[in-house]
């Protein structure tokens, strides 16, 4: 049994050491400052920022969020301050935090992804880029790239060439076979893969007889998608040689453990940040207890006895 708990959750990915493998997902944690009044966000393994694009984006008009059974549907439309404003206004705060910072980037074309990467490259305070080739509620880029293996490979290869940071490809579940896309981004040079992003869904207001979202469809997240996410992480982790980060409906320790047993090396907490902002901290504490109870020296040992 481990003598102490300091190193139980320490995780090494992409040549970097993370204090724990519990991160917060892009689009659910703002730029970090928004949650700092609630708790010490430096206790997190990493903060993944909102998607950053080349130019500022206003996103879709409201309504753009609607609650669903065991989840939510959103069509924010990648609202963000743009890369130059991010560097000037948001990055100074993030670089002061004693945790890893992963910047999620998005674009309407491969060229835009590359330009955003070039602006961010070698900026102090960034530990990795997460390349969003999976957004389901924008008209150009995103899922159009993430559903085409050739485009996914090319995008990641171009970003990797322009980047001074490790590159994580964020994949969409809205594809025929996610392992095909996973192999493509690995071939493109990705250092890791995060999955899954949201599933395409629709809610119709039966009284108004119209879609509840202004964008008509949106991305479904929350506990409702967790079984799908676990299955996709399981498949991808057995297909590629690079680390997999699990995302999708994680609200508590047991949820996170499913992803680790499926093969994930880290997890991202998303929608739960809205309903229970301290969920990531509760999961960190729960993982420590699990490791101690099961006599694990490190969380990385968890999948050794998995029978799946």
N, C-alpha and C positions, 0 to 999 in steps of 0.2 A: 504493500500500500504506500502511496506517495507520502513523504514526510511533511510536505507543505502544499499550499494551494497556489503559490505564486506562478508556477510554470505549467499548471495543469491545462490551461486554455491557450497558452502561447502557441501561435501558429505561424509557420514560415511559408510564404507564397511569393512567387516571382522574385525570389532573392531578398525579400524584405520580411522583417519580423513584425507580426501583429500581436498586440497584447491579448487579444481573444478573437475568435472567428465570428463574432456577432456584429454585423454592420447594419446600417439603416439604408433603405432603398431609395433610389432616385425618385424625385417627385413627391415624396412623402415627408421630407425633412427639411424642405426649403434649402437654405444655404448654411444651415447649422445654427445661426443666431436665434432663429425662431423658437428653438426648444431649449436654449441655454438658460432661460429663466426657470425652467421646470426641474432641471438636474444638471449635473456636471457631465457634459457631452464628451469630455475627454475619456470617460470610462468605456466608451464604445470602441470596438475593434477598428472601425472605420466609418467615416461619413461619406456617403455617395451623394453628390450634389444633384440639384435639378439639372435636366438636360440643358446644355449651353449651345446656342447656335451662333452663327457668324454675326447676324444682326439681331437687335432686340425683337421679340415677338409678343404681341398682345394676346395671342391665343384665340380660342373660339368665344363667341358671345355666350352669356348665360341663357338658359340653364346648362351647366356643363358637368354637374355631378348629381347622381340619383342613387338612393339606397336600394339595394336588392336583397333577397333572402341570403343571409350569410355572406354578404359582401357589398360591393358598390360598383357603380358604372361611372366612368369619367371620360370626358372628352375635353381636356384642358387645352389641347392644341399646342403643347410645348411653349407656353408662356414663359419668358425668361428675359433677363436684362441684356443679353448679348455678350459676346466674349470680351470685348474691350471694357465694358462696364463691370463685368465679373472680375477681371484682373484688377481694376482700379478700386472697386467698392466692396467686393466680397472676399477676395483672396487674402487681403491683409488680416482679416479676422480669422479665417480658417487656418492660416499658417501659424497662428499663436496657440492653437489647440494642441494638446499632447495626445493626439491620435492621428491615424492615417487619414489622408484626404484623397478621395478618388473623384475625379471630375467626369461626369457623364456628358458626352458630346453627341450632337445630332446635326443633321443637315438635309437639304433637299436634293443634293447631288453628291457624288464622290468628291468633286472639287471643293465643295463647301466643307465636308468633313476634314479634308486635308488643310484647308485654310484655317479652320478653328484649331486644329492640332498644331500648326505652325505658330499660331499666336500664343498658345499655351506652353509650347515646348521650352524646357529649361527654366520655367518659372519656379521659383522657390516656394515650397509649401504644397506641392502636388506630388503624390506618390504613385498614381496610375491614372490611366484614362479608361473609362468604360464607354464603349462605342455603341450607341443606341441604334441598331439596325432593325428595330422591332416595334416601333411605335405604331399602333393600329388606327390612330385617329388623326393623321395628317395626310394631305393629298399627294405629296411627293416625298420621296426618300423613305426612310424608316422601313416599314414592312415590305415596300416594293424591292428594296435591296435585300432585306433579311429573308425573303422567301425564294430568292434566286441564288443558287450555290455559286455561280460564276461571278455575279455582282457582289455577293458577300465576300468571297475570296479577294476580289480586286479591291474592295473598299478597305478591308482589314490590312491587306498588303501595302496599300498606299498610305494609310494612317500609320502603320508600323514604321514605314520608311521615314516619315516626317516626325515621328515622336521620339523624345528622349526618355519617355516613361514606358513602363510595362503597359500592354494593351489588352483589355478584356473585352470580348465581344458579347453583347447582350442579345440573346436570341428570342424570337417570337414562337409561341406555340401554334400560331395560325398557319401551319405548313403541313404538307403531307407526311414528311418524315424528317423530324428534327435532327436525327443523327447525320443525315446528308449535309445539312447546313453546318453542323458541328465539325464534321471532317473538313469542310471547305474553309472555315475560318481558321482551323488549326493549320491547314496547308498554307493559309495566307500569312501565318506568322503570329497569330494570337498567343498571348502568354497565359490566357485563361478564358473561361466561358462562364457567363452568368445567365441563368434561366430559371423561371420563365418570366417574360413580360406578360401583359394582360391578354385575355381572350376577347375577341370581338363579340359584342352583345348589343341587344336593343331592349329598351323598355318603352311600352306604349301607354300613354295616359288614356284610359278608356272613356273618361268624361270629355276630354278635349278632342279625342279621336286623332291624336297626333303623337309622334315620338316625344318622350320626356326630355331628350337632349336636343339642343339646337343643331348639333352635328349629326343628328339622326341615330348614329351608332356610337359606341364608346368602348372603352377597355374594361372588362370585368376583372376585379381583383377581390382578395379576401379569402376567408376559409373555404368558400365554395369551390375554388380552383386548386386547393392544396393537393388532392389525390392525383390530379393531372400533372401538377408540377413535380411531385415526388416520382411519378412514373417516368417523366421525361428526364429528370436528373439521373435516375437509375440507368436509363438507356444510354445517355450521353457519357456518363462516367465510365461506362464499359466500352465506349467507342473511341475515345480520345485519350491521349497521354498527358494532356495539360489539365491543371486544376479546374474543377467545376464549383461554382458558387450557386447555392440553391435559393430560389425566391418563389413565394407564392402561398399566401394564406397562413403565414407563421404568426401565431398569437401567443404561444407558450412554449415551455421547454420540451414537452413531448412532441409538439409539431416540429421543432428544430431538430430533435433527435432523429426523426424519420428521415430528414434530408441527409444527415450525417451517415446514417446507416445505409442509405441509398448510394452513397459515394461522394457527397459534397464535402469540400474542404473548408467551406465557410458558408454562412447564410446571411440573407438580408431580410430585415423586418420592414414591411411596407405599410399596408392598410391599418395594421394594428396600432401604428403611431397616432392615428386619428382617434381611436376609441380608448386606447390606454397608452398614453405617451411613455410611460415607464416600462412598457413591455420588454424592450431590449435589455434593460438592466435586470429585470426579473428572469429573463432567459439566461443571461450570463451567470447569475447566482444559481439557477437551477442546473446548468451544465456542470458547474463546479461540484455541486452535491452529487450529481449522477456519477461523475468520474470518481469521487471519493468512495461512494457506495459500491461501485463496481471495480474498485481497486485498479483504476486506470492511471498510469503515470502522466498521460497526455490525451487530450480529446482526439488526436489523430489515430489513436489505437482503437477507437470505437467500432469500426467496421470489420475488425479482424475476425470476429466470430459470427458475422451476419450470414444467415443461411440462405439468403435469396440468390 
